[in-house]
Amino acid sequence: MAEIIKLDFDREMVEQAYDRWAPVYDLVFGGVFSKGRKAAIAATNRIGGRVLEVGVGTGISLPQYAPHVRIFGTDISEAMLQKAKKRVTELGLKNVEGLAVMDAEKLEFPDNSFDVVMAQYVVTAVPNPEVALDEFARVLRPGGELIILTRVSADAGVRRFIEQRLQPVVRPLGFRTAEFAWSRYAQWLAGARGMELAERRLVPPLGHFSLVRFRKIDVAKAA
């Protein structure tokens, strides 16, 4: 069995890391993640309604949402959100309801508030991923979808070994390379009441990331 490397990953560390990324985030990651971002937003636009984007960052996704979609964006980094607010103002994005600093593990919204919860490259960057996923599911309306873009690491083999050895290097940058094999997502889903897998597919770059859609079952309609 491959060695599992356990490393501390707390809110303050993540916040500081993304504050540092804010000035160059779009330049470094804008193009790299563009195809995955486009696919996730296309899925969101098809559903429509009210959308929560957790980890909205600099707001790079905001102009791509359809005009009929209402968006609220949250992020742990104030520096990131300042850039997002500037983007909203400069582009006149009237469908953005608000932007707020918020912990993904403690969302300040009532249950069943959104038709879509979108989280791009967030799950592997929070201290307690399953807690965040539970929160995403909580604020999602029955019949709505949780759409995530996320890294899916290897369960075993050479890639698993490399990912584990890279983890101490990328941790200060706010990333995780290991710990997130599909089996971990599947385990969460098995214990998540009222959630089902709607889609899972690879997205660029390099096939290390996936677009995953979870649907919240409308119990009333299913009865």
N, C-alpha and C positions, 0 to 999 in steps of 0.2 A: 504493500500500500504506500502511496506517495506521502511524503512528509507534509503535514499541514502547518503553515506558518501563521501564527496568531499575532496580530499587531493591533495596537490601540488606534482607534479612529473616532475622534470626538467632534462635536459640533464646532468648537472654537477653532480647531485645526482646519476643518473644511471651510469655515467662513473666511479665515485668514488666507487660505490658499486661493480662493476664488476672488477675493479682493485684489490679490496680486495679479490674477489672470485678466481682470477687467479691462485694462488698457489695450491688451493685444489679443483678446479672446477671438474676436471676429476674424482677425487676420490669420491666426494660427489654426482655428477650427472651422471657420466658415465654409471653406471649400471642401475640407476633408469629410465633413458630416452632411454635406448638402443633399446627397441622394437619399439618405435615410430620413433626413428632416422632411424632404419633399413628400416621401411616401407616407410618413406619419401624419402630416398635415392634410394630405389628400383624403386619408381615411377619416380624419376628424371632420373635414368639410362635408363629407357624404352624410354624416350623422347630423351635424348642425346643432342648433340650440345654444346652450350656455356651456362654455368650456373653461376649465381650470387648467392652466399650464403651470405645473410645479417645476421650479428650476428654470424660470423664463430667462434668466441671465441678462444679457444685453438687449434682449428683445429681438434677436435676429430672426426669429420665426414669425413675429407678429404681422409683418406686411403680407405674409403668404396665406393667412386665413381669409376665407371668403367673407365678403362684407356683411352677410346675414348672420355670421357667427359672432356671438358675444363672448368676450374673453376677459378673464381675470388672471393676472400673472403674479406668482410669488417666487421669492428667491431668498436664500440665506444671506446673500451678499448685498449690502447697501451700495457698494461701488458698482456692482453689476446693474442694479436697478436704476441707478442714476443715468446710466447710458440707455437703458430701456425707456425711461421717461423722456429723455431727449429725443429718442427715435419716434416715439408716439407723437410728440409735439411737432417735430419737423415734418413728419409724413401725414399728419392730420388723421390719425387712425381713430375714428370715432366709435368703432366697435370694441375698443378696449375699455372695459368698465373700470378697471383699476389695477394698480401694481402695489404690492406690499411686501415688506420683509416678513418672512414667516418660516418657521421650522417645518419641514416636510413631515416630521413625525408628530406634529401637534398643530394640525390645520385648524384655523379659527373660523370654521364654517359649520353650519348645522348639517345634520344627516341629510342625504338625498338632495344636495344643492345643485349638482351639475349633471348635464347630459353626457359630457366627456371629461375625463381627467387625463391630461397628457403629461408625460414625464420623460423628457429626452436626456438620456445619459445621467440620470439622477439616482437610480436605485443602487448602483455600485459606489455612489459617492456619499451616502448617508451612513451614520454610525450603526443604525439598527434597521436594515432593509425591510425585514418582515413587518416591523412596526409601521414604517412608511407605507408599505403596500396595504396594510389594514386600514390606514387613514384614507388612502386613495379610494378604497372600496366603500368606506363609510360615507364619504361625501358624494358618492356617485348615485344617481337616481336609478331605480329599477328599470331595466331595459337599456341603460346607458353602457358606455364602454370605457374601460381603462386601457389606454394606449401607451405603451412604453417602447422607447428605443433603449437598448441595453446591451452591455457586453455579456456574452455567454462564454465562460471559460471552459477548458477541457476537464473531463472527469479523470483522465489518466494519460499516460504516455509522455512523450518528449515535450509537447506543448505545455502540458500541466507543469512539468519540471521547470521550464523556462519562465512561465507565468509566476510561479512561486518565488523564483530567484529575483525576478524583477520587482516584486512588490515593495521591498524596502527602499528601492530607488524612487518609485513613483508616488509612494505614500505622501511625502511632503508636498507634492503637487496637487493633492486632493483626489487621487485616482486609486483604484484597486485593479490589479491584473488577475488575481486569483480569487477563490472563494465563491465564484458564481457560475458553477456548472448548471446545466438545465435541471438537474435533479433537485437543486435547491428551490428553484421556481416551482417545480412540480409539487414539491413537499408543501410549499406555502398554499398553492392552489387546492391541494387535497384537504387542507384544514380551513380554507376560507369559505364560510357559509354563503351560499347564493352566488358564487362566481364560477364561470366556466370559460374554458379556452376557446376563443373564436378563430384565432389565426396566429401562426408563428412562421416567420420566414427570414432568411438571411438578408442583410443589407450591407453595402460597402461601408468602410473599407476592409478588404482582406478576409471577409467572411467571419470576422470575430464578433460581429454585432448582429442583433436580431431586432426586427419589429415584431412586437407581441401585443395581441389584442385580447383582453379579457372582457367578457360580457357579464353584467350583473343581471341575474335572472329575475324577471318580474313574477314574483310568487303568485300574485293575484290572478294573472293571466294563465299561469301554468296550472292552477288548481282546477 
